[in-house]
């Protein structure tokens, strides 16, 4: 069975290495980029199935990279792994083309959450992740509208 090919993108080397360790050997990590510009170059040359990216990165941020990735590698799915739990970031991520969103520190089982998301992208069984604080909000609150 073909292993899912994953490209990592985070400006923190410790995060990139942690992700590599928890995802292999189940998935094939084909590369790791330290900024958005390198992410775009690697995506074009490596043609990954899935990209796991931070939002805040030097040169090109993850949101802008996701918009460009839709043109460069339209078959590749993007999952954001970020510290931003704010509804505006979640909305911006999905508007940019994200297939999933996971907040760093929101789960005690990062490996399991990522595996479920990645596997779900190929089986169409996974829903995008919504941060717990946002899940407890009404739709109006999540969109920033006043609630009466």
Order of alpha helices (4+ residues) and beta strands (2+ residues): beta-alpha-beta-alpha-beta-alpha-beta-alpha-beta-alpha-alpha-alpha
